[in-house]
Amino acid sequence: MQPIVILVALLAVAYLAVRAGTLALVRTGLSRESASFQAQSAFMGVGFTTSESEWSAIPCVGASCAC
């Protein structure tokens, strides 16, 4: 019985962590879908990104820019 309780507790903590990350990213201006995807990717450590999250404050200048 104890392993089941521990598993449920770990899943609940993981869910809350991803949910908190999603809410934080939504507050920065990402869409809810992108924010959820980004939070899940960050939690799992897989590194998937969306083009919306890769926006750069530094504009590309010149022909050597890889934008």
PDB file of N, CA, C and O in Angstrom:
ATOM      1  N   MET A   1       0.817  -1.205   0.000  1.00  0.00           N
ATOM      2  CA  MET A   1       0.000   0.000   0.000  1.00  0.00           C
ATOM      3  C   MET A   1       0.863   1.272   0.000  1.00  0.00           C
ATOM      4  O   MET A   1       0.536   2.259  -0.659  1.00  0.00           O
ATOM      5  N   GLN A   2       1.955   1.227   0.743  1.00  0.00           N
ATOM      6  CA  GLN A   2       2.824   2.392   0.837  1.00  0.00           C
ATOM      7  C   GLN A   2       3.434   2.802  -0.512  1.00  0.00           C
ATOM      8  O   GLN A   2       3.500   3.999  -0.794  1.00  0.00           O
ATOM      9  N   PRO A   3       3.882   1.864  -1.354  1.00  0.00           N
ATOM     10  CA  PRO A   3       4.413   2.284  -2.660  1.00  0.00           C
ATOM     11  C   PRO A   3       3.377   2.998  -3.521  1.00  0.00           C
ATOM     12  O   PRO A   3       3.720   3.910  -4.275  1.00  0.00           O
ATOM     13  N   ILE A   4       2.132   2.599  -3.417  1.00  0.00           N
ATOM     14  CA  ILE A   4       1.080   3.251  -4.191  1.00  0.00           C
ATOM     15  C   ILE A   4       0.879   4.687  -3.719  1.00  0.00           C
ATOM     16  O   ILE A   4       0.695   5.593  -4.532  1.00  0.00           O
ATOM     17  N   VAL A   5       0.912   4.887  -2.424  1.00  0.00           N
ATOM     18  CA  VAL A   5       0.764   6.233  -1.863  1.00  0.00           C
ATOM     19  C   VAL A   5       1.926   7.120  -2.294  1.00  0.00           C
ATOM     20  O   VAL A   5       1.726   8.285  -2.638  1.00  0.00           O
ATOM     21  N   ILE A   6       3.123   6.579  -2.275  1.00  0.00           N
ATOM     22  CA  ILE A   6       4.305   7.342  -2.696  1.00  0.00           C
ATOM     23  C   ILE A   6       4.210   7.691  -4.179  1.00  0.00           C
ATOM     24  O   ILE A   6       4.523   8.815  -4.570  1.00  0.00           O
ATOM     25  N   LEU A   7       3.784   6.744  -5.002  1.00  0.00           N
ATOM     26  CA  LEU A   7       3.635   6.997  -6.433  1.00  0.00           C
ATOM     27  C   LEU A   7       2.605   8.089  -6.701  1.00  0.00           C
ATOM     28  O   LEU A   7       2.836   8.982  -7.516  1.00  0.00           O
ATOM     29  N   VAL A   8       1.481   8.015  -6.021  1.00  0.00           N
ATOM     30  CA  VAL A   8       0.442   9.030  -6.192  1.00  0.00           C
ATOM     31  C   VAL A   8       0.948  10.396  -5.736  1.00  0.00           C
ATOM     32  O   VAL A   8       0.661  11.405  -6.379  1.00  0.00           O
ATOM     33  N   ALA A   9       1.693  10.439  -4.640  1.00  0.00           N
ATOM     34  CA  ALA A   9       2.245  11.702  -4.149  1.00  0.00           C
ATOM     35  C   ALA A   9       3.248  12.285  -5.148  1.00  0.00           C
ATOM     36  O   ALA A   9       3.244  13.491  -5.392  1.00  0.00           O
ATOM     37  N   LEU A  10       4.097  11.450  -5.721  1.00  0.00           N
ATOM     38  CA  LEU A  10       5.069  11.923  -6.713  1.00  0.00           C
ATOM     39  C   LEU A  10       4.376  12.436  -7.971  1.00  0.00           C
ATOM     40  O   LEU A  10       4.781  13.453  -8.533  1.00  0.00           O
ATOM     41  N   LEU A  11       3.341  11.742  -8.410  1.00  0.00           N
ATOM     42  CA  LEU A  11       2.601  12.197  -9.581  1.00  0.00           C
ATOM     43  C   LEU A  11       1.897  13.521  -9.311  1.00  0.00           C
ATOM     44  O   LEU A  11       1.825  14.383 -10.188  1.00  0.00           O
ATOM     45  N   ALA A  12       1.381  13.680  -8.103  1.00  0.00           N
ATOM     46  CA  ALA A  12       0.722  14.937  -7.741  1.00  0.00           C
ATOM     47  C   ALA A  12       1.720  16.091  -7.719  1.00  0.00           C
ATOM     48  O   ALA A  12       1.412  17.183  -8.195  1.00  0.00           O
ATOM     49  N   VAL A  13       2.897  15.862  -7.179  1.00  0.00           N
ATOM     50  CA  VAL A  13       3.928  16.899  -7.137  1.00  0.00           C
ATOM     51  C   VAL A  13       4.382  17.249  -8.558  1.00  0.00           C
ATOM     52  O   VAL A  13       4.583  18.422  -8.874  1.00  0.00           O
ATOM     53  N   ALA A  14       4.541  16.240  -9.405  1.00  0.00           N
ATOM     54  CA  ALA A  14       4.941  16.489 -10.786  1.00  0.00           C
ATOM     55  C   ALA A  14       3.873  17.294 -11.508  1.00  0.00           C
ATOM     56  O   ALA A  14       4.193  18.233 -12.237  1.00  0.00           O
ATOM     57  N   TYR A  15       2.616  16.940 -11.318  1.00  0.00           N
ATOM     58  CA  TYR A  15       1.521  17.674 -11.952  1.00  0.00           C
ATOM     59  C   TYR A  15       1.511  19.130 -11.496  1.00  0.00           C
ATOM     60  O   TYR A  15       1.361  20.037 -12.315  1.00  0.00           O
ATOM     61  N   LEU A  16       1.670  19.355 -10.196  1.00  0.00           N
ATOM     62  CA  LEU A  16       1.664  20.724  -9.673  1.00  0.00           C
ATOM     63  C   LEU A  16       2.853  21.528 -10.187  1.00  0.00           C
ATOM     64  O   LEU A  16       2.723  22.725 -10.445  1.00  0.00           O
ATOM     65  N   ALA A  17       4.004  20.888 -10.337  1.00  0.00           N
ATOM     66  CA  ALA A  17       5.185  21.592 -10.854  1.00  0.00           C
ATOM     67  C   ALA A  17       4.973  22.022 -12.301  1.00  0.00           C
ATOM     68  O   ALA A  17       5.302  23.150 -12.668  1.00  0.00           O
ATOM     69  N   VAL A  18       4.427  21.133 -13.119  1.00  0.00           N
ATOM     70  CA  VAL A  18       4.170  21.475 -14.520  1.00  0.00           C
ATOM     71  C   VAL A  18       3.083  22.533 -14.606  1.00  0.00           C
ATOM     72  O   VAL A  18       3.161  23.443 -15.431  1.00  0.00           O
ATOM     73  N   ARG A  19       2.081  22.417 -13.766  1.00  0.00           N
ATOM     74  CA  ARG A  19       0.990  23.407 -13.760  1.00  0.00           C
ATOM     75  C   ARG A  19       1.514  24.790 -13.365  1.00  0.00           C
ATOM     76  O   ARG A  19       1.135  25.793 -13.972  1.00  0.00           O
ATOM     77  N   ALA A  20       2.382  24.848 -12.355  1.00  0.00           N
ATOM     78  CA  ALA A  20       2.966  26.125 -11.927  1.00  0.00           C
ATOM     79  C   ALA A  20       3.829  26.717 -13.041  1.00  0.00           C
ATOM     80  O   ALA A  20       3.802  27.925 -13.272  1.00  0.00           O
ATOM     81  N   GLY A  21       4.592  25.872 -13.727  1.00  0.00           N
ATOM     82  CA  GLY A  21       5.389  26.338 -14.850  1.00  0.00           C
ATOM     83  C   GLY A  21       4.531  26.867 -15.986  1.00  0.00           C
ATOM     84  O   GLY A  21       4.862  27.875 -16.610  1.00  0.00           O
ATOM     85  N   THR A  22       3.432  26.184 -16.251  1.00  0.00           N
ATOM     86  CA  THR A  22       2.505  26.634 -17.289  1.00  0.00           C
ATOM     87  C   THR A  22       1.931  27.997 -16.957  1.00  0.00           C
ATOM     88  O   THR A  22       1.897  28.888 -17.806  1.00  0.00           O
ATOM     89  N   LEU A  23       1.481  28.160 -15.724  1.00  0.00           N
ATOM     90  CA  LEU A  23       0.908  29.443 -15.317  1.00  0.00           C
ATOM     91  C   LEU A  23       1.937  30.565 -15.390  1.00  0.00           C
ATOM     92  O   LEU A  23       1.611  31.680 -15.799  1.00  0.00           O
ATOM     93  N   ALA A  24       3.173  30.279 -14.999  1.00  0.00           N
ATOM     94  CA  ALA A  24       4.224  31.300 -15.067  1.00  0.00           C
ATOM     95  C   ALA A  24       4.497  31.713 -16.515  1.00  0.00           C
ATOM     96  O   ALA A  24       4.671  32.896 -16.805  1.00  0.00           O
ATOM     97  N   LEU A  25       4.532  30.741 -17.411  1.00  0.00           N
ATOM     98  CA  LEU A  25       4.793  31.053 -18.818  1.00  0.00           C
ATOM     99  C   LEU A  25       3.620  31.776 -19.462  1.00  0.00           C
ATOM    100  O   LEU A  25       3.826  32.634 -20.320  1.00  0.00           O
ATOM    101  N   VAL A  26       2.407  31.451 -19.069  1.00  0.00           N
ATOM    102  CA  VAL A  26       1.237  32.170 -19.588  1.00  0.00           C
ATOM    103  C   VAL A  26       1.311  33.629 -19.168  1.00  0.00           C
ATOM    104  O   VAL A  26       0.951  34.519 -19.938  1.00  0.00           O
ATOM    105  N   ARG A  27       1.777  33.877 -17.944  1.00  0.00           N
ATOM    106  CA  ARG A  27       1.881  35.256 -17.452  1.00  0.00           C
ATOM    107  C   ARG A  27       2.949  36.053 -18.197  1.00  0.00           C
ATOM    108  O   ARG A  27       2.924  37.283 -18.180  1.00  0.00           O
ATOM    109  N   THR A  28       3.889  35.361 -18.854  1.00  0.00           N
ATOM    110  CA  THR A  28       4.908  36.070 -19.633  1.00  0.00           C
ATOM    111  C   THR A  28       4.434  36.374 -21.044  1.00  0.00           C
ATOM    112  O   THR A  28       5.112  37.088 -21.784  1.00  0.00           O
ATOM    113  N   GLY A  29       3.276  35.841 -21.428  1.00  0.00           N
ATOM    114  CA  GLY A  29       2.728  36.171 -22.724  1.00  0.00           C
ATOM    115  C   GLY A  29       2.602  35.017 -23.701  1.00  0.00           C
ATOM    116  O   GLY A  29       2.072  35.204 -24.796  1.00  0.00           O
ATOM    117  N   LEU A  30       3.073  33.828 -23.341  1.00  0.00           N
ATOM    118  CA  LEU A  30       2.921  32.679 -24.233  1.00  0.00           C
ATOM    119  C   LEU A  30       1.460  32.225 -24.249  1.00  0.00           C
ATOM    120  O   LEU A  30       0.731  32.417 -23.276  1.00  0.00           O
ATOM    121  N   SER A  31       1.049  31.632 -25.346  1.00  0.00           N
ATOM    122  CA  SER A  31      -0.291  31.063 -25.391  1.00  0.00           C
ATOM    123  C   SER A  31      -0.354  29.884 -24.420  1.00  0.00           C
ATOM    124  O   SER A  31       0.677  29.312 -24.068  1.00  0.00           O
ATOM    125  N   ARG A  32      -1.547  29.526 -23.995  1.00  0.00           N
ATOM    126  CA  ARG A  32      -1.702  28.454 -23.013  1.00  0.00           C
ATOM    127  C   ARG A  32      -1.163  27.125 -23.549  1.00  0.00           C
ATOM    128  O   ARG A  32      -0.544  26.364 -22.805  1.00  0.00           O
ATOM    129  N   GLU A  33      -1.391  26.845 -24.820  1.00  0.00           N
ATOM    130  CA  GLU A  33      -0.924  25.592 -25.405  1.00  0.00           C
ATOM    131  C   GLU A  33       0.609  25.538 -25.445  1.00  0.00           C
ATOM    132  O   GLU A  33       1.214  24.533 -25.075  1.00  0.00           O
ATOM    133  N   SER A  34       1.219  26.629 -25.898  1.00  0.00           N
ATOM    134  CA  SER A  34       2.686  26.684 -25.949  1.00  0.00           C
ATOM    135  C   SER A  34       3.284  26.639 -24.553  1.00  0.00           C
ATOM    136  O   SER A  34       4.301  25.983 -24.329  1.00  0.00           O
ATOM    137  N   ALA A  35       2.661  27.331 -23.623  1.00  0.00           N
ATOM    138  CA  ALA A  35       3.163  27.348 -22.247  1.00  0.00           C
ATOM    139  C   ALA A  35       3.114  25.954 -21.632  1.00  0.00           C
ATOM    140  O   ALA A  35       4.051  25.539 -20.950  1.00  0.00           O
ATOM    141  N   SER A  36       2.034  25.239 -21.871  1.00  0.00           N
ATOM    142  CA  SER A  36       1.910  23.881 -21.342  1.00  0.00           C
ATOM    143  C   SER A  36       2.980  22.976 -21.946  1.00  0.00           C
ATOM    144  O   SER A  36       3.613  22.194 -21.236  1.00  0.00           O
ATOM    145  N   PHE A  37       3.177  23.086 -23.248  1.00  0.00           N
ATOM    146  CA  PHE A  37       4.189  22.290 -23.933  1.00  0.00           C
ATOM    147  C   PHE A  37       5.584  22.609 -23.400  1.00  0.00           C
ATOM    148  O   PHE A  37       6.381  21.705 -23.149  1.00  0.00           O
ATOM    149  N   GLN A  38       5.873  23.895 -23.229  1.00  0.00           N
ATOM    150  CA  GLN A  38       7.185  24.316 -22.720  1.00  0.00           C
ATOM    151  C   GLN A  38       7.409  23.829 -21.292  1.00  0.00           C
ATOM    152  O   GLN A  38       8.501  23.372 -20.956  1.00  0.00           O
ATOM    153  N   ALA A  39       6.389  23.924 -20.458  1.00  0.00           N
ATOM    154  CA  ALA A  39       6.521  23.484 -19.067  1.00  0.00           C
ATOM    155  C   ALA A  39       6.759  21.983 -18.993  1.00  0.00           C
ATOM    156  O   ALA A  39       7.592  21.528 -18.210  1.00  0.00           O
ATOM    157  N   GLN A  40       6.044  21.215 -19.793  1.00  0.00           N
ATOM    158  CA  GLN A  40       6.253  19.770 -19.817  1.00  0.00           C
ATOM    159  C   GLN A  40       7.641  19.429 -20.331  1.00  0.00           C
ATOM    160  O   GLN A  40       8.299  18.540 -19.791  1.00  0.00           O
ATOM    161  N   SER A  41       8.093  20.119 -21.359  1.00  0.00           N
ATOM    162  CA  SER A  41       9.427  19.874 -21.902  1.00  0.00           C
ATOM    163  C   SER A  41      10.508  20.206 -20.881  1.00  0.00           C
ATOM    164  O   SER A  41      11.484  19.470 -20.735  1.00  0.00           O
ATOM    165  N   ALA A  42      10.329  21.316 -20.180  1.00  0.00           N
ATOM    166  CA  ALA A  42      11.319  21.705 -19.161  1.00  0.00           C
ATOM    167  C   ALA A  42      11.329  20.707 -18.012  1.00  0.00           C
ATOM    168  O   ALA A  42      12.398  20.357 -17.510  1.00  0.00           O
ATOM    169  N   PHE A  43      10.170  20.248 -17.594  1.00  0.00           N
ATOM    170  CA  PHE A  43      10.096  19.300 -16.485  1.00  0.00           C
ATOM    171  C   PHE A  43      10.745  17.974 -16.854  1.00  0.00           C
ATOM    172  O   PHE A  43      11.452  17.375 -16.043  1.00  0.00           O
ATOM    173  N   MET A  44      10.507  17.522 -18.068  1.00  0.00           N
ATOM    174  CA  MET A  44      11.070  16.245 -18.511  1.00  0.00           C
ATOM    175  C   MET A  44      12.533  16.362 -18.939  1.00  0.00           C
ATOM    176  O   MET A  44      13.251  15.364 -18.999  1.00  0.00           O
ATOM    177  N   GLY A  45      12.968  17.589 -19.237  1.00  0.00           N
ATOM    178  CA  GLY A  45      14.356  17.795 -19.636  1.00  0.00           C
ATOM    179  C   GLY A  45      14.657  17.354 -21.054  1.00  0.00           C
ATOM    180  O   GLY A  45      15.797  17.003 -21.361  1.00  0.00           O
ATOM    181  N   VAL A  46      13.652  17.364 -21.930  1.00  0.00           N
ATOM    182  CA  VAL A  46      13.853  16.887 -23.298  1.00  0.00           C
ATOM    183  C   VAL A  46      14.263  17.988 -24.257  1.00  0.00           C
ATOM    184  O   VAL A  46      14.808  17.692 -25.321  1.00  0.00           O
ATOM    185  N   GLY A  47      14.022  19.248 -23.921  1.00  0.00           N
ATOM    186  CA  GLY A  47      14.516  20.354 -24.723  1.00  0.00           C
ATOM    187  C   GLY A  47      13.724  20.713 -25.951  1.00  0.00           C
ATOM    188  O   GLY A  47      14.252  21.404 -26.822  1.00  0.00           O
ATOM    189  N   PHE A  48      12.486  20.282 -26.070  1.00  0.00           N
ATOM    190  CA  PHE A  48      11.673  20.718 -27.199  1.00  0.00           C
ATOM    191  C   PHE A  48      11.275  22.166 -27.005  1.00  0.00           C
ATOM    192  O   PHE A  48      10.990  22.594 -25.886  1.00  0.00           O
ATOM    193  N   THR A  49      11.254  22.921 -28.094  1.00  0.00           N
ATOM    194  CA  THR A  49      10.859  24.321 -28.017  1.00  0.00           C
ATOM    195  C   THR A  49       9.868  24.640 -29.122  1.00  0.00           C
ATOM    196  O   THR A  49       9.665  23.847 -30.041  1.00  0.00           O
ATOM    197  N   THR A  50       9.264  25.788 -29.024  1.00  0.00           N
ATOM    198  CA  THR A  50       8.400  26.278 -30.090  1.00  0.00           C
ATOM    199  C   THR A  50       9.018  27.561 -30.620  1.00  0.00           C
ATOM    200  O   THR A  50       9.795  28.210 -29.919  1.00  0.00           O
ATOM    201  N   SER A  51       8.686  27.929 -31.840  1.00  0.00           N
ATOM    202  CA  SER A  51       9.252  29.152 -32.418  1.00  0.00           C
ATOM    203  C   SER A  51       8.817  30.375 -31.621  1.00  0.00           C
ATOM    204  O   SER A  51       9.535  31.374 -31.573  1.00  0.00           O
ATOM    205  N   GLU A  52       7.648  30.302 -30.998  1.00  0.00           N
ATOM    206  CA  GLU A  52       7.152  31.413 -30.191  1.00  0.00           C
ATOM    207  C   GLU A  52       8.051  31.670 -28.981  1.00  0.00           C
ATOM    208  O   GLU A  52       8.224  32.816 -28.567  1.00  0.00           O
ATOM    209  N   SER A  53       8.618  30.614 -28.419  1.00  0.00           N
ATOM    210  CA  SER A  53       9.465  30.772 -27.242  1.00  0.00           C
ATOM    211  C   SER A  53      10.901  31.120 -27.597  1.00  0.00           C
ATOM    212  O   SER A  53      11.675  31.484 -26.712  1.00  0.00           O
ATOM    213  N   GLU A  54      11.278  31.019 -28.864  1.00  0.00           N
ATOM    214  CA  GLU A  54      12.641  31.299 -29.286  1.00  0.00           C
ATOM    215  C   GLU A  54      12.826  32.724 -29.775  1.00  0.00           C
ATOM    216  O   GLU A  54      13.852  33.039 -30.377  1.00  0.00           O
ATOM    217  N   TRP A  55      11.865  33.579 -29.531  1.00  0.00           N
ATOM    218  CA  TRP A  55      11.964  34.966 -29.955  1.00  0.00           C
ATOM    219  C   TRP A  55      13.169  35.605 -29.310  1.00  0.00           C
ATOM    220  O   TRP A  55      13.442  35.381 -28.131  1.00  0.00           O
ATOM    221  N   SER A  56      13.891  36.399 -30.074  1.00  0.00           N
ATOM    222  CA  SER A  56      15.089  37.055 -29.572  1.00  0.00           C
ATOM    223  C   SER A  56      14.882  38.558 -29.544  1.00  0.00           C
ATOM    224  O   SER A  56      14.280  39.124 -30.456  1.00  0.00           O
ATOM    225  N   ALA A  57      15.373  39.197 -28.514  1.00  0.00           N
ATOM    226  CA  ALA A  57      15.274  40.645 -28.405  1.00  0.00           C
ATOM    227  C   ALA A  57      16.298  41.336 -29.293  1.00  0.00           C
ATOM    228  O   ALA A  57      16.180  42.532 -29.557  1.00  0.00           O
ATOM    229  N   ILE A  58      17.302  40.597 -29.757  1.00  0.00           N
ATOM    230  CA  ILE A  58      18.339  41.158 -30.612  1.00  0.00           C
ATOM    231  C   ILE A  58      17.968  40.881 -32.063  1.00  0.00           C
ATOM    232  O   ILE A  58      17.921  39.717 -32.461  1.00  0.00           O
ATOM    233  N   PRO A  59      17.706  41.900 -32.862  1.00  0.00           N
ATOM    234  CA  PRO A  59      17.320  41.658 -34.250  1.00  0.00           C
ATOM    235  C   PRO A  59      18.489  41.168 -35.078  1.00  0.00           C
ATOM    236  O   PRO A  59      19.642  41.493 -34.796  1.00  0.00           O
ATOM    237  N   CYS A  60      18.192  40.392 -36.090  1.00  0.00           N
ATOM    238  CA  CYS A  60      19.225  39.899 -37.007  1.00  0.00           C
ATOM    239  C   CYS A  60      19.610  41.016 -37.961  1.00  0.00           C
ATOM    240  O   CYS A  60      18.756  41.699 -38.526  1.00  0.00           O
ATOM    241  N   VAL A  61      20.917  41.185 -38.127  1.00  0.00           N
ATOM    242  CA  VAL A  61      21.422  42.220 -39.016  1.00  0.00           C
ATOM    243  C   VAL A  61      22.487  41.604 -39.896  1.00  0.00           C
ATOM    244  O   VAL A  61      23.394  40.925 -39.413  1.00  0.00           O
ATOM    245  N   GLY A  62      22.373  41.845 -41.194  1.00  0.00           N
ATOM    246  CA  GLY A  62      23.414  41.390 -42.122  1.00  0.00           C
ATOM    247  C   GLY A  62      23.073  40.070 -42.767  1.00  0.00           C
ATOM    248  O   GLY A  62      22.134  39.379 -42.374  1.00  0.00           O
ATOM    249  N   ALA A  63      23.868  39.739 -43.775  1.00  0.00           N
ATOM    250  CA  ALA A  63      23.639  38.529 -44.552  1.00  0.00           C
ATOM    251  C   ALA A  63      24.054  37.270 -43.808  1.00  0.00           C
ATOM    252  O   ALA A  63      23.616  36.176 -44.165  1.00  0.00           O
ATOM    253  N   SER A  64      24.889  37.398 -42.783  1.00  0.00           N
ATOM    254  CA  SER A  64      25.367  36.214 -42.064  1.00  0.00           C
ATOM    255  C   SER A  64      24.393  35.773 -40.975  1.00  0.00           C
ATOM    256  O   SER A  64      24.665  34.811 -40.257  1.00  0.00           O
ATOM    257  N   CYS A  65      23.283  36.454 -40.846  1.00  0.00           N
ATOM    258  CA  CYS A  65      22.309  36.107 -39.823  1.00  0.00           C
ATOM    259  C   CYS A  65      21.607  34.797 -40.179  1.00  0.00           C
ATOM    260  O   CYS A  65      21.242  34.585 -41.335  1.00  0.00           O
ATOM    261  N   ALA A  66      21.419  33.929 -39.208  1.00  0.00           N
ATOM    262  CA  ALA A  66      20.775  32.627 -39.443  1.00  0.00           C
ATOM    263  C   ALA A  66      19.333  32.638 -38.967  1.00  0.00           C
ATOM    264  O   ALA A  66      18.820  31.610 -38.523  1.00  0.00           O
ATOM    265  N   CYS A  67      18.687  33.757 -39.050  1.00  0.00           N
ATOM    266  CA  CYS A  67      17.299  33.839 -38.585  1.00  0.00           C
ATOM    267  C   CYS A  67      16.349  33.203 -39.558  1.00  0.00           C
ATOM    268  O   CYS A  67      15.142  33.184 -39.319  1.00  0.00           O
TER     269      CYS A  67
END
